[in-house]
Amino acid sequence: MNITLSVDEQVAQRAREAAKKMGKSLNQAVRDYLEQLAGSARRGQQWTQFETRCLQSGGKLGGWHFDRDEANER
């Protein structure tokens, strides 16, 4: 997919220079950022789903309990 962005020329030039220092084109740097952004959103959604499941379970751990002595052995 192609996306067109409007960016100030000075900002674009500084971004190109920063990307070059990373060994990337500006295009690749923007793609990497968008992939990271999309992944962060997905992780946030997964965390919310996990949190909801935990809260709905009423805190039950299927018979498992915390054992201080066992934890200290590790």
Backbone hydrogen bonds, N-H to C=O, Kabsch-Sander energy under -0.5 kcal/mol:
donor,donor_aa,acceptor,acceptor_aa,energy
7,V,5,L,-0.6
12,A,8,D,-2.6
13,Q,9,E,-2.4
14,R,10,Q,-2.3
15,A,11,V,-2.5
16,R,12,A,-2.5
17,E,13,Q,-2.2
18,A,14,R,-2.3
19,A,15,A,-2.6
20,K,16,R,-2.5
21,K,17,E,-1.8
22,M,18,A,-1.0
22,M,19,A,-0.5
23,G,20,K,-1.5
24,K,19,A,-2.8
29,A,25,S,-2.4
30,V,26,L,-2.4
31,R,27,N,-2.4
32,D,28,Q,-2.8
33,Y,29,A,-2.2
34,L,30,V,-2.5
35,E,31,R,-2.4
36,Q,32,D,-2.4
37,L,33,Y,-2.8
38,A,34,L,-2.6
39,G,35,E,-2.2
40,S,36,Q,-2.4
41,A,37,L,-2.0
42,R,38,A,-2.0
43,R,39,G,-2.7
44,G,40,S,-2.4
45,Q,41,A,-2.1
46,Q,42,R,-2.6
47,W,43,R,-2.5
48,T,44,G,-2.1
49,Q,45,Q,-2.3
50,F,46,Q,-2.4
51,E,47,W,-2.9
52,T,48,T,-2.4
53,R,49,Q,-2.3
54,C,50,F,-2.4
55,L,51,E,-2.5
56,Q,52,T,-2.4
57,S,53,R,-1.3
58,G,55,L,-1.1
59,G,54,C,-1.1
60,K,57,S,-1.1
64,W,61,L,-1.4
71,A,67,D,-2.4
72,N,68,R,-2.1
73,E,69,D,-1.1
74,R,70,E,-0.7
74,R,71,A,-0.7
